[in-house]
């Protein structure tokens, strides 16, 4: 576990002592880490840059050494906001709860998988969407939401087959998904649904 995960794990646990971040809630920590990296990449203006990920690691190392107290305070505040968003935006589906709705969305995501793999510059497009979500106050599950928005849109466009060329296709996807990302920030309630088998609770 790197220093960022250790720091974030402690901060999240301070805000919610019931979280078992090294055990059953490990995935929560992984998502939070990904969200924090996305947030910092945007905060430092590194999103969309060719060496953005490398520069982000360099900047994190610098801050951990030279501004450790300030950085720890920031992560503590950020993690409190993140936990609040997690409680607002994530809903656990137990057993067959909402099974028909889950199946419909899952089918659309699977149908779009091949188009997603073939989409050029998908990483850059995803970064643009993540940045839009963050600017509109969504700091939880940003990568998950961005990828799902893109895949659902790809699935919809695939059915229409309405592009003349690749450039038109990318521009259309970016414009449509950016609009949908902005619209999400005005919605209330869950945006991410996590399906959990009932056996999960039998183990605790």
Buried (B, 14 or more C-beta within 10 A) or exposed (E): EEEBBEBBBBBBBEBBEEBEBEEEBEEBBEBBBBBBBBBBBBEBEBBBBEEBEEBBEEBBEEBBEEEEEEBBEBBBEBBBBBBEBBEEBBBEBEEEBBEEEBEEEEEBBEBBEEBBEEBEEBEEBBBBBBBBBBEBEBBBBBBBBBBBBBBBBBBEBBEEEEBEEEEEBBEBBBEBBBEBBEEBBEEEEBBBBBBEEEEEEEEE
